[in-house]
């Protein structure tokens, strides 16, 4: 898990406030491990979306959270 925890996923999903987004982006600017994790998470989410749906939208958010971990 990154230094950012769930905030990294929230950033990619567009769920952060503007102030929190700025803090996360500032962290990413100086943290190569977190940038790599962000890139991997974006790739994973694109692949999951290409499978035909939002995994959290089917009511099984626990499974989606395990897959994202």
N, C-alpha and C positions, 0 to 999 in steps of 0.2 A: 504494500500500500504506500502511496506517495505521502509526502509531507502534507498534502492538501486534503487527503481523505475524500469524503463525499463531495467536497466543493469542486473537485475536478470534474466529476460527472455532471454536477449541476451547471458548471460553466459550459460544458459541451452541449447540454440540453437547453441552454438559454434561460436557466431558472434563477440566476443570481441577480441581486440588486446591482445597480450601476457601481456603487461604492465597493461592494464585495467583488464584483467582476474586476475592477481596477486592482484590488489587492492581489487577487489570484493571478492576473496577468503580469503584475510586477514580480511576483514570486517566480512564475514561469520564465521570465526574462533572464533570471539569474540561476536557474536550477535545471541543469541538463537531465538528470534522472526524471524529474517531473515532466519535462517536455517530451521525453521518450514515452512516458506512461500516457500522456495526453494524446500523443499520436497513435499509440496502440489502441487506446479507448475509442478514439474517433473511427479507426479502421473497424474495430469490432462492432460498433454501433451501426456503421454503414452496412456491414455484412448482415447483421441481424435484420435491419430494415429491408434489405433486398430480398429477404426470405418471405416477405409478404405480410408484414404486420409489425405491430408494436407489441413485444412480448409482455410488457406490463399491462397492456390493455385487455388481456384475456382473463384478468383476475388472479393470475399467479405471480404476484410481485415478488414473493419469496424466491421463486425459481429465477426470475430475472436478476434479482440482487445477487444470488449465488453465481450466476453466469458472469456477471460483471466483476466479481471479486477476483 
